[in-house]
Each structure stands twice: as C-alpha cells, then as structure tokens.
Amino acid sequence: MKSGIELISEERTRQIEQEGWTPDHDDIHIRSELSHAAAYYALDPRKRIYFPDKYNNLWPWSKLF
C-alpha cells in the first residue's frame, strides 16, 4: 500500500505532465484559489452531493462560469 506522500507525489506529477499545471501556472492563482480548492476536496463528499447549494459555492472557480 502506498503512503499518503507517495500518492500526493504521483498526483502532482500527473498534474504537471498531463494537465500542464506547472509551478508557473500555479503562481497565477493569487486569490487563494488553490487552497480553497483543497479545502473543498477535503470536505466529506456526501456534503457536496446532498447539500450542493451549501457547499458547491466553495469551489473557487464556480464563480467564473
């Protein structure tokens, strides 16, 4: 079984190689969007499913669309 740090490292490598989300790309997010997205992902998924009106507005990019 992989450790948490191994899983995080693999995901970050995937983001860079497949999505193009490099550190330079990350630097353009100057309004705490990445930390807000991390907090959203840390929520119990059931909250996002059963109470979307309450929690989906926490997604930092939902206001862009």
PyMOL Python script that loads the backbone (N, CA, C, O; Angstrom):
from pymol import cmd

cmd.read_pdbstr("""\
ATOM      1  N   MET A   1       0.835  -1.173   0.000  1.00  0.00           N
ATOM      2  CA  MET A   1       0.000   0.000   0.000  1.00  0.00           C
ATOM      3  C   MET A   1       0.886   1.245   0.000  1.00  0.00           C
ATOM      4  O   MET A   1       1.860   1.325   0.749  1.00  0.00           O
ATOM      5  N   LYS A   2       0.540   2.204  -0.840  1.00  0.00           N
ATOM      6  CA  LYS A   2       1.332   3.424  -0.941  1.00  0.00           C
ATOM      7  C   LYS A   2       0.999   4.364   0.207  1.00  0.00           C
ATOM      8  O   LYS A   2      -0.123   4.404   0.713  1.00  0.00           O
ATOM      9  N   SER A   3       2.023   5.118   0.595  1.00  0.00           N
ATOM     10  CA  SER A   3       1.818   6.102   1.653  1.00  0.00           C
ATOM     11  C   SER A   3       1.113   7.328   1.079  1.00  0.00           C
ATOM     12  O   SER A   3       1.029   7.501  -0.137  1.00  0.00           O
ATOM     13  N   GLY A   4       0.614   8.162   1.961  1.00  0.00           N
ATOM     14  CA  GLY A   4      -0.045   9.390   1.535  1.00  0.00           C
ATOM     15  C   GLY A   4       0.881  10.272   0.724  1.00  0.00           C
ATOM     16  O   GLY A   4       0.462  10.844  -0.283  1.00  0.00           O
ATOM     17  N   ILE A   5       2.126  10.393   1.140  1.00  0.00           N
ATOM     18  CA  ILE A   5       3.072  11.257   0.429  1.00  0.00           C
ATOM     19  C   ILE A   5       3.367  10.709  -0.968  1.00  0.00           C
ATOM     20  O   ILE A   5       3.562  11.478  -1.910  1.00  0.00           O
ATOM     21  N   GLU A   6       3.400   9.385  -1.101  1.00  0.00           N
ATOM     22  CA  GLU A   6       3.603   8.785  -2.427  1.00  0.00           C
ATOM     23  C   GLU A   6       2.421   9.087  -3.347  1.00  0.00           C
ATOM     24  O   GLU A   6       2.604   9.407  -4.522  1.00  0.00           O
ATOM     25  N   LEU A   7       1.223   8.983  -2.808  1.00  0.00           N
ATOM     26  CA  LEU A   7       0.032   9.280  -3.606  1.00  0.00           C
ATOM     27  C   LEU A   7      -0.005  10.749  -4.015  1.00  0.00           C
ATOM     28  O   LEU A   7      -0.355  11.074  -5.149  1.00  0.00           O
ATOM     29  N   ILE A   8       0.356  11.629  -3.094  1.00  0.00           N
ATOM     30  CA  ILE A   8       0.390  13.063  -3.397  1.00  0.00           C
ATOM     31  C   ILE A   8       1.428  13.354  -4.469  1.00  0.00           C
ATOM     32  O   ILE A   8       1.167  14.114  -5.401  1.00  0.00           O
ATOM     33  N   SER A   9       2.595  12.758  -4.341  1.00  0.00           N
ATOM     34  CA  SER A   9       3.659  12.963  -5.318  1.00  0.00           C
ATOM     35  C   SER A   9       3.251  12.477  -6.707  1.00  0.00           C
ATOM     36  O   SER A   9       3.507  13.154  -7.703  1.00  0.00           O
ATOM     37  N   GLU A  10       2.624  11.319  -6.773  1.00  0.00           N
ATOM     38  CA  GLU A  10       2.163  10.794  -8.062  1.00  0.00           C
ATOM     39  C   GLU A  10       1.110  11.706  -8.691  1.00  0.00           C
ATOM     40  O   GLU A  10       1.126  11.938  -9.900  1.00  0.00           O
ATOM     41  N   GLU A  11       0.205  12.216  -7.875  1.00  0.00           N
ATOM     42  CA  GLU A  11      -0.844  13.100  -8.394  1.00  0.00           C
ATOM     43  C   GLU A  11      -0.240  14.408  -8.902  1.00  0.00           C
ATOM     44  O   GLU A  11      -0.643  14.921  -9.947  1.00  0.00           O
ATOM     45  N   ARG A  12       0.715  14.937  -8.167  1.00  0.00           N
ATOM     46  CA  ARG A  12       1.350  16.188  -8.613  1.00  0.00           C
ATOM     47  C   ARG A  12       2.106  15.963  -9.926  1.00  0.00           C
ATOM     48  O   ARG A  12       2.056  16.812 -10.816  1.00  0.00           O
ATOM     49  N   THR A  13       2.787  14.860 -10.054  1.00  0.00           N
ATOM     50  CA  THR A  13       3.478  14.530 -11.307  1.00  0.00           C
ATOM     51  C   THR A  13       2.478  14.422 -12.452  1.00  0.00           C
ATOM     52  O   THR A  13       2.739  14.919 -13.547  1.00  0.00           O
ATOM     53  N   ARG A  14       1.341  13.783 -12.213  1.00  0.00           N
ATOM     54  CA  ARG A  14       0.305  13.678 -13.236  1.00  0.00           C
ATOM     55  C   ARG A  14      -0.213  15.060 -13.635  1.00  0.00           C
ATOM     56  O   ARG A  14      -0.400  15.342 -14.818  1.00  0.00           O
ATOM     57  N   GLN A  15      -0.440  15.911 -12.649  1.00  0.00           N
ATOM     58  CA  GLN A  15      -0.932  17.256 -12.949  1.00  0.00           C
ATOM     59  C   GLN A  15       0.035  18.024 -13.843  1.00  0.00           C
ATOM     60  O   GLN A  15      -0.384  18.715 -14.772  1.00  0.00           O
ATOM     61  N   ILE A  16       1.302  17.902 -13.565  1.00  0.00           N
ATOM     62  CA  ILE A  16       2.310  18.613 -14.360  1.00  0.00           C
ATOM     63  C   ILE A  16       2.416  18.012 -15.752  1.00  0.00           C
ATOM     64  O   ILE A  16       2.396  18.741 -16.744  1.00  0.00           O
ATOM     65  N   GLU A  17       2.527  16.696 -15.837  1.00  0.00           N
ATOM     66  CA  GLU A  17       2.764  16.038 -17.127  1.00  0.00           C
ATOM     67  C   GLU A  17       1.528  16.002 -18.019  1.00  0.00           C
ATOM     68  O   GLU A  17       1.648  16.181 -19.231  1.00  0.00           O
ATOM     69  N   GLN A  18       0.345  15.776 -17.452  1.00  0.00           N
ATOM     70  CA  GLN A  18      -0.856  15.613 -18.270  1.00  0.00           C
ATOM     71  C   GLN A  18      -1.695  16.875 -18.365  1.00  0.00           C
ATOM     72  O   GLN A  18      -2.311  17.124 -19.401  1.00  0.00           O
ATOM     73  N   GLU A  19      -1.732  17.663 -17.326  1.00  0.00           N
ATOM     74  CA  GLU A  19      -2.596  18.841 -17.294  1.00  0.00           C
ATOM     75  C   GLU A  19      -1.833  20.132 -17.596  1.00  0.00           C
ATOM     76  O   GLU A  19      -2.437  21.144 -17.953  1.00  0.00           O
ATOM     77  N   GLY A  20      -0.519  20.094 -17.453  1.00  0.00           N
ATOM     78  CA  GLY A  20       0.269  21.303 -17.671  1.00  0.00           C
ATOM     79  C   GLY A  20       0.219  22.277 -16.511  1.00  0.00           C
ATOM     80  O   GLY A  20       0.540  23.454 -16.676  1.00  0.00           O
ATOM     81  N   TRP A  21      -0.182  21.801 -15.332  1.00  0.00           N
ATOM     82  CA  TRP A  21      -0.288  22.667 -14.166  1.00  0.00           C
ATOM     83  C   TRP A  21       1.066  22.744 -13.462  1.00  0.00           C
ATOM     84  O   TRP A  21       1.292  22.115 -12.428  1.00  0.00           O
ATOM     85  N   THR A  22       1.938  23.522 -14.045  1.00  0.00           N
ATOM     86  CA  THR A  22       3.297  23.688 -13.533  1.00  0.00           C
ATOM     87  C   THR A  22       3.305  24.686 -12.380  1.00  0.00           C
ATOM     88  O   THR A  22       2.299  25.352 -12.134  1.00  0.00           O
ATOM     89  N   PRO A  23       4.423  24.798 -11.672  1.00  0.00           N
ATOM     90  CA  PRO A  23       4.505  25.834 -10.635  1.00  0.00           C
ATOM     91  C   PRO A  23       4.251  27.239 -11.193  1.00  0.00           C
ATOM     92  O   PRO A  23       3.653  28.072 -10.512  1.00  0.00           O
ATOM     93  N   ASP A  24       4.695  27.507 -12.413  1.00  0.00           N
ATOM     94  CA  ASP A  24       4.418  28.816 -13.022  1.00  0.00           C
ATOM     95  C   ASP A  24       2.918  29.015 -13.214  1.00  0.00           C
ATOM     96  O   ASP A  24       2.401  30.109 -12.986  1.00  0.00           O
ATOM     97  N   HIS A  25       2.230  27.976 -13.626  1.00  0.00           N
ATOM     98  CA  HIS A  25       0.777  28.057 -13.762  1.00  0.00           C
ATOM     99  C   HIS A  25       0.130  28.294 -12.401  1.00  0.00           C
ATOM    100  O   HIS A  25      -0.787  29.106 -12.278  1.00  0.00           O
ATOM    101  N   ASP A  26       0.602  27.595 -11.393  1.00  0.00           N
ATOM    102  CA  ASP A  26       0.044  27.751 -10.046  1.00  0.00           C
ATOM    103  C   ASP A  26       0.199  29.184  -9.544  1.00  0.00           C
ATOM    104  O   ASP A  26      -0.656  29.692  -8.819  1.00  0.00           O
ATOM    105  N   ASP A  27       1.293  29.827  -9.934  1.00  0.00           N
ATOM    106  CA  ASP A  27       1.574  31.184  -9.458  1.00  0.00           C
ATOM    107  C   ASP A  27       0.569  32.219  -9.946  1.00  0.00           C
ATOM    108  O   ASP A  27       0.491  33.307  -9.376  1.00  0.00           O
ATOM    109  N   ILE A  28      -0.200  31.912 -10.982  1.00  0.00           N
ATOM    110  CA  ILE A  28      -1.177  32.893 -11.458  1.00  0.00           C
ATOM    111  C   ILE A  28      -2.417  32.939 -10.562  1.00  0.00           C
ATOM    112  O   ILE A  28      -3.224  33.862 -10.668  1.00  0.00           O
ATOM    113  N   HIS A  29      -2.566  31.971  -9.704  1.00  0.00           N
ATOM    114  CA  HIS A  29      -3.703  31.928  -8.776  1.00  0.00           C
ATOM    115  C   HIS A  29      -3.324  32.694  -7.508  1.00  0.00           C
ATOM    116  O   HIS A  29      -2.738  32.139  -6.579  1.00  0.00           O
ATOM    117  N   ILE A  30      -3.669  33.971  -7.494  1.00  0.00           N
ATOM    118  CA  ILE A  30      -3.197  34.852  -6.419  1.00  0.00           C
ATOM    119  C   ILE A  30      -4.273  35.162  -5.381  1.00  0.00           C
ATOM    120  O   ILE A  30      -4.030  35.940  -4.459  1.00  0.00           O
ATOM    121  N   ARG A  31      -5.434  34.577  -5.514  1.00  0.00           N
ATOM    122  CA  ARG A  31      -6.526  34.850  -4.576  1.00  0.00           C
ATOM    123  C   ARG A  31      -6.887  33.606  -3.755  1.00  0.00           C
ATOM    124  O   ARG A  31      -8.055  33.390  -3.431  1.00  0.00           O
ATOM    125  N   SER A  32      -5.906  32.811  -3.430  1.00  0.00           N
ATOM    126  CA  SER A  32      -6.081  31.615  -2.581  1.00  0.00           C
ATOM    127  C   SER A  32      -6.950  30.548  -3.222  1.00  0.00           C
ATOM    128  O   SER A  32      -7.520  29.715  -2.519  1.00  0.00           O
ATOM    129  N   GLU A  33      -7.063  30.559  -4.562  1.00  0.00           N
ATOM    130  CA  GLU A  33      -7.917  29.576  -5.226  1.00  0.00           C
ATOM    131  C   GLU A  33      -7.474  28.142  -4.957  1.00  0.00           C
ATOM    132  O   GLU A  33      -8.311  27.265  -4.743  1.00  0.00           O
ATOM    133  N   LEU A  34      -6.175  27.899  -4.967  1.00  0.00           N
ATOM    134  CA  LEU A  34      -5.701  26.531  -4.777  1.00  0.00           C
ATOM    135  C   LEU A  34      -5.983  26.020  -3.364  1.00  0.00           C
ATOM    136  O   LEU A  34      -6.344  24.856  -3.190  1.00  0.00           O
ATOM    137  N   SER A  35      -5.825  26.866  -2.369  1.00  0.00           N
ATOM    138  CA  SER A  35      -6.135  26.419  -1.005  1.00  0.00           C
ATOM    139  C   SER A  35      -7.637  26.244  -0.823  1.00  0.00           C
ATOM    140  O   SER A  35      -8.064  25.356  -0.086  1.00  0.00           O
ATOM    141  N   HIS A  36      -8.444  27.069  -1.479  1.00  0.00           N
ATOM    142  CA  HIS A  36      -9.893  26.886  -1.403  1.00  0.00           C
ATOM    143  C   HIS A  36     -10.312  25.586  -2.083  1.00  0.00           C
ATOM    144  O   HIS A  36     -11.189  24.877  -1.588  1.00  0.00           O
ATOM    145  N   ALA A  37      -9.693  25.276  -3.206  1.00  0.00           N
ATOM    146  CA  ALA A  37      -9.995  24.012  -3.884  1.00  0.00           C
ATOM    147  C   ALA A  37      -9.596  22.827  -2.999  1.00  0.00           C
ATOM    148  O   ALA A  37     -10.320  21.835  -2.917  1.00  0.00           O
ATOM    149  N   ALA A  38      -8.448  22.938  -2.344  1.00  0.00           N
ATOM    150  CA  ALA A  38      -8.016  21.861  -1.444  1.00  0.00           C
ATOM    151  C   ALA A  38      -9.003  21.672  -0.299  1.00  0.00           C
ATOM    152  O   ALA A  38      -9.310  20.540   0.076  1.00  0.00           O
ATOM    153  N   ALA A  39      -9.499  22.765   0.254  1.00  0.00           N
ATOM    154  CA  ALA A  39     -10.481  22.668   1.338  1.00  0.00           C
ATOM    155  C   ALA A  39     -11.769  22.026   0.839  1.00  0.00           C
ATOM    156  O   ALA A  39     -12.385  21.230   1.548  1.00  0.00           O
ATOM    157  N   TYR A  40     -12.173  22.368  -0.374  1.00  0.00           N
ATOM    158  CA  TYR A  40     -13.376  21.774  -0.961  1.00  0.00           C
ATOM    159  C   TYR A  40     -13.195  20.261  -1.098  1.00  0.00           C
ATOM    160  O   TYR A  40     -14.089  19.491  -0.748  1.00  0.00           O
ATOM    161  N   TYR A  41     -12.036  19.842  -1.608  1.00  0.00           N
ATOM    162  CA  TYR A  41     -11.779  18.409  -1.743  1.00  0.00           C
ATOM    163  C   TYR A  41     -11.720  17.709  -0.389  1.00  0.00           C
ATOM    164  O   TYR A  41     -12.016  16.518  -0.299  1.00  0.00           O
ATOM    165  N   ALA A  42     -11.341  18.431   0.661  1.00  0.00           N
ATOM    166  CA  ALA A  42     -11.237  17.831   1.994  1.00  0.00           C
ATOM    167  C   ALA A  42     -12.598  17.615   2.645  1.00  0.00           C
ATOM    168  O   ALA A  42     -12.708  16.875   3.623  1.00  0.00           O
ATOM    169  N   LEU A  43     -13.647  18.265   2.102  1.00  0.00           N
ATOM    170  CA  LEU A  43     -14.988  18.064   2.643  1.00  0.00           C
ATOM    171  C   LEU A  43     -15.439  16.619   2.451  1.00  0.00           C
ATOM    172  O   LEU A  43     -15.026  15.942   1.510  1.00  0.00           O
ATOM    173  N   ASP A  44     -16.270  16.176   3.337  1.00  0.00           N
ATOM    174  CA  ASP A  44     -16.924  14.876   3.173  1.00  0.00           C
ATOM    175  C   ASP A  44     -17.699  14.926   1.851  1.00  0.00           C
ATOM    176  O   ASP A  44     -18.558  15.793   1.693  1.00  0.00           O
ATOM    177  N   PRO A  45     -17.428  14.034   0.904  1.00  0.00           N
ATOM    178  CA  PRO A  45     -18.106  14.082  -0.394  1.00  0.00           C
ATOM    179  C   PRO A  45     -19.623  14.042  -0.284  1.00  0.00           C
ATOM    180  O   PRO A  45     -20.321  14.572  -1.148  1.00  0.00           O
ATOM    181  N   ARG A  46     -20.132  13.428   0.756  1.00  0.00           N
ATOM    182  CA  ARG A  46     -21.590  13.378   0.916  1.00  0.00           C
ATOM    183  C   ARG A  46     -22.184  14.766   1.098  1.00  0.00           C
ATOM    184  O   ARG A  46     -23.315  15.023   0.685  1.00  0.00           O
ATOM    185  N   LYS A  47     -21.417  15.665   1.720  1.00  0.00           N
ATOM    186  CA  LYS A  47     -21.905  17.032   1.873  1.00  0.00           C
ATOM    187  C   LYS A  47     -22.058  17.706   0.518  1.00  0.00           C
ATOM    188  O   LYS A  47     -23.033  18.417   0.275  1.00  0.00           O
ATOM    189  N   ARG A  48     -21.088  17.479  -0.361  1.00  0.00           N
ATOM    190  CA  ARG A  48     -21.168  18.081  -1.699  1.00  0.00           C
ATOM    191  C   ARG A  48     -22.312  17.486  -2.497  1.00  0.00           C
ATOM    192  O   ARG A  48     -22.928  18.179  -3.307  1.00  0.00           O
ATOM    193  N   ILE A  49     -22.605  16.211  -2.280  1.00  0.00           N
ATOM    194  CA  ILE A  49     -23.661  15.529  -3.029  1.00  0.00           C
ATOM    195  C   ILE A  49     -25.046  15.914  -2.502  1.00  0.00           C
ATOM    196  O   ILE A  49     -25.936  16.262  -3.277  1.00  0.00           O
ATOM    197  N   TYR A  50     -25.219  15.849  -1.186  1.00  0.00           N
ATOM    198  CA  TYR A  50     -26.550  16.032  -0.603  1.00  0.00           C
ATOM    199  C   TYR A  50     -26.907  17.489  -0.304  1.00  0.00           C
ATOM    200  O   TYR A  50     -28.081  17.823  -0.150  1.00  0.00           O
ATOM    201  N   PHE A  51     -25.894  18.352  -0.223  1.00  0.00           N
ATOM    202  CA  PHE A  51     -26.143  19.767   0.062  1.00  0.00           C
ATOM    203  C   PHE A  51     -25.402  20.666  -0.928  1.00  0.00           C
ATOM    204  O   PHE A  51     -24.635  21.535  -0.513  1.00  0.00           O
ATOM    205  N   PRO A  52     -25.620  20.471  -2.227  1.00  0.00           N
ATOM    206  CA  PRO A  52     -24.844  21.228  -3.212  1.00  0.00           C
ATOM    207  C   PRO A  52     -25.019  22.740  -3.101  1.00  0.00           C
ATOM    208  O   PRO A  52     -24.069  23.487  -3.337  1.00  0.00           O
ATOM    209  N   ASP A  53     -26.205  23.197  -2.751  1.00  0.00           N
ATOM    210  CA  ASP A  53     -26.416  24.638  -2.642  1.00  0.00           C
ATOM    211  C   ASP A  53     -25.559  25.260  -1.544  1.00  0.00           C
ATOM    212  O   ASP A  53     -25.176  26.427  -1.629  1.00  0.00           O
ATOM    213  N   LYS A  54     -25.270  24.488  -0.538  1.00  0.00           N
ATOM    214  CA  LYS A  54     -24.481  24.995   0.581  1.00  0.00           C
ATOM    215  C   LYS A  54     -22.979  24.914   0.315  1.00  0.00           C
ATOM    216  O   LYS A  54     -22.230  25.797   0.734  1.00  0.00           O
ATOM    217  N   TYR A  55     -22.534  23.871  -0.373  1.00  0.00           N
ATOM    218  CA  TYR A  55     -21.097  23.627  -0.482  1.00  0.00           C
ATOM    219  C   TYR A  55     -20.495  23.886  -1.860  1.00  0.00           C
ATOM    220  O   TYR A  55     -19.313  24.217  -1.948  1.00  0.00           O
ATOM    221  N   ASN A  56     -21.255  23.750  -2.923  1.00  0.00           N
ATOM    222  CA  ASN A  56     -20.659  23.918  -4.250  1.00  0.00           C
ATOM    223  C   ASN A  56     -20.168  25.327  -4.505  1.00  0.00           C
ATOM    224  O   ASN A  56     -19.302  25.534  -5.356  1.00  0.00           O
ATOM    225  N   ASN A  57     -20.707  26.306  -3.783  1.00  0.00           N
ATOM    226  CA  ASN A  57     -20.212  27.668  -3.965  1.00  0.00           C
ATOM    227  C   ASN A  57     -18.822  27.857  -3.357  1.00  0.00           C
ATOM    228  O   ASN A  57     -18.196  28.900  -3.551  1.00  0.00           O
ATOM    229  N   LEU A  58     -18.344  26.869  -2.634  1.00  0.00           N
ATOM    230  CA  LEU A  58     -16.982  26.940  -2.091  1.00  0.00           C
ATOM    231  C   LEU A  58     -15.928  26.668  -3.158  1.00  0.00           C
ATOM    232  O   LEU A  58     -14.767  27.042  -2.993  1.00  0.00           O
ATOM    233  N   TRP A  59     -16.326  26.018  -4.254  1.00  0.00           N
ATOM    234  CA  TRP A  59     -15.383  25.734  -5.332  1.00  0.00           C
ATOM    235  C   TRP A  59     -14.941  27.068  -5.932  1.00  0.00           C
ATOM    236  O   TRP A  59     -15.782  27.826  -6.415  1.00  0.00           O
ATOM    237  N   PRO A  60     -13.646  27.370  -5.911  1.00  0.00           N
ATOM    238  CA  PRO A  60     -13.197  28.725  -6.263  1.00  0.00           C
ATOM    239  C   PRO A  60     -13.466  29.152  -7.697  1.00  0.00           C
ATOM    240  O   PRO A  60     -13.514  30.348  -7.984  1.00  0.00           O
ATOM    241  N   TRP A  61     -13.641  28.204  -8.596  1.00  0.00           N
ATOM    242  CA  TRP A  61     -13.832  28.577  -9.992  1.00  0.00           C
ATOM    243  C   TRP A  61     -15.289  28.550 -10.422  1.00  0.00           C
ATOM    244  O   TRP A  61     -15.592  28.832 -11.582  1.00  0.00           O
ATOM    245  N   SER A  62     -16.199  28.215  -9.511  1.00  0.00           N
ATOM    246  CA  SER A  62     -17.611  28.178  -9.874  1.00  0.00           C
ATOM    247  C   SER A  62     -18.140  29.573 -10.226  1.00  0.00           C
ATOM    248  O   SER A  62     -19.102  29.707 -10.983  1.00  0.00           O
ATOM    249  N   LYS A  63     -17.508  30.600  -9.675  1.00  0.00           N
ATOM    250  CA  LYS A  63     -17.954  31.954  -9.932  1.00  0.00           C
ATOM    251  C   LYS A  63     -17.522  32.459 -11.317  1.00  0.00           C
ATOM    252  O   LYS A  63     -17.988  33.500 -11.780  1.00  0.00           O
ATOM    253  N   LEU A  64     -16.637  31.716 -11.963  1.00  0.00           N
ATOM    254  CA  LEU A  64     -16.131  32.134 -13.270  1.00  0.00           C
ATOM    255  C   LEU A  64     -17.068  31.786 -14.404  1.00  0.00           C
ATOM    256  O   LEU A  64     -16.955  32.340 -15.497  1.00  0.00           O
ATOM    257  N   PHE A  65     -18.006  30.859 -14.153  1.00  0.00           N
ATOM    258  CA  PHE A  65     -18.860  30.377 -15.239  1.00  0.00           C
ATOM    259  C   PHE A  65     -20.272  30.855 -15.098  1.00  0.00           C
ATOM    260  O   PHE A  65     -21.118  30.536 -15.933  1.00  0.00           O
TER     261      PHE A  65
END
""", "prot")
cmd.dss("prot")
cmd.show_as("cartoon", "prot")
cmd.util.cbc("prot")
cmd.orient("prot")
